[in-house]
Amino acid sequence: MKALPNTAASMLLTLALAAGVGLLSNDYHLRIAFMICIYYLCGAGMNVLVGYAGQKSLGQAGLFAAGAYAVALLTIKTEMNPWLALALSAVVAGVAGVLIALPSLRVKGPYLAMVTLAFGVVVEKLVTEWTDVFGGASGLFGIRPITWNGAPLDMQQWVWLALGLSLLTHLLLRNLMGGRVGRALLSLQADEIAAASVGVRVYRAKVMAFVVAAVTCGIAGALVAQQNQYINSDFISFHLSIFILLLVLFGGVGSIYGPMVSAVLLTVIDAGLASWPSVQHFIYGALLLFALYAMPGGVMGVLGAWYKRKHVLPIPQGEATSSGLQFARGGSGALLKVHGICKAYGGVQTAQDVGFTLQRGHVHALIGPNGAGKTTMINMLTGIVAPDAGVIEFAGRDVVGRQAHEICMLGMGRTFQNLRLFGDLSVLDNVMLGRHGRMRHGFIASLLALPSARSEEVAARDHALALLQLVGLLPLAHAAAGSLPYGLQRRVELARALATDPQLLLLDEPAAGLNPQETAELGDLLVRISRMGLSILMVEHHMDLVMRISDHVIVLDYGVKIAEGAPAQIQSNARVIEAYLGGESPDILAPV
């Protein structure tokens, strides 16, 4: 609902700016306005890649060149309409984005930045040295400009065109980043393993972010080439890549308005310092350091923090309530069958021919001393770790070799031994991320904010609110998940796992770090959840919790299954007592 007034405000602002441009007659001032739009296009796409997906890139100059040289060659070598050439240049830049993403995403951190930097350098050398195609240092002349009513656009019309494309880009990216896709990209930046565990296709999401950044940058390059009717390697230096990165960092990473603010400020600064190149480079370096250290959230980060202090968000209310939640899939019998699972890390055997069966609708516990291989088993079940041998059959399907997001979509939800929340996101967004794989609308529907996307967003929000009510966190829906006390963070992670709509819920030490009262409350909550039709497998060291709520207990010791059965049987099993206490009193296994 907020999108409508925001769209109207954006359109009114653009119309006001267009009217202001109509009053300008100085070509120098019009060129500054044009370059503000160009840099906004570059920064807006780069913000998706860096600010949302968290992928560091220093190769945007190469993508700018892809668009610029594509439109140049298409208009010089063919009789293609310049408008069509502009559209095709965006496609060429998008393909270049895929080509840079495929090798780049095999590495992370500074290595990713270095690979993208190498791409930019290769492109610069290519267009400089391959004179037969790209004109070398002399460049390409005679690029046909866009026309209107048979006449080339004048400078004022170029600014209007750039303003229109900037508005369109802003509206489309706001749609995209404000929903399912934006949350998925933010989850990548926070924790890729956790993102995969809630159904996010990590690699595909990263490639998509590269393509979005490439397309907007390619369009910007094409516009510059067509407006100048000339392009050479001077336009695509490493300096441009740094400037585009600075647009994101200075405006505020992850802010949809950050590139807009920084494009205005930095373009004006750039124009003012154009006569002093040495000072210009010094100022860029100083601004980059300032953005990284003194103002890491950028201009919009500072403004956003001020806004949050002044405005307290109300407790959200959804139409769904926890009383309407149901997890049952129907049926009975075996849900998960594990046969002959083995896993070794060097000489350490964390799983040795382990096998067990989990029944639908039951609460199962997987226990054992520290180092028994419990977490490794959970990781193998959910696709985080691949077993060396054996079969894992879930709901009649072999899941060995499947990726984590695929297993999640089959119906396995999980929490982690060490919390893996998306700490900077709100509690509500964390839980809505759990619905990611269950939302069927794709990239285009999100980009255009089609009715299918809007209705699924509303349904996902209501479902998330119902889950927050179930775990007692509804009043904290707008709080940053990482700011909550440890016990409440555990509940957020539980709600996020439940949001994946699982048949089997895997809990890796859910009571770790909780006090006795919190542990008892957690046990009551898990009993409620199991009665709603959900099967549970719990790794836990709190024996009072295990013995109180479990129907079936499996015991591991140094990667070997040494016992399984009802809690009462496990309490009296001599081999289990030996594993825990070396043959001493079995009190540790008794419920409190």
Disulfide bonds with the S-S distance in Angstrom:
none
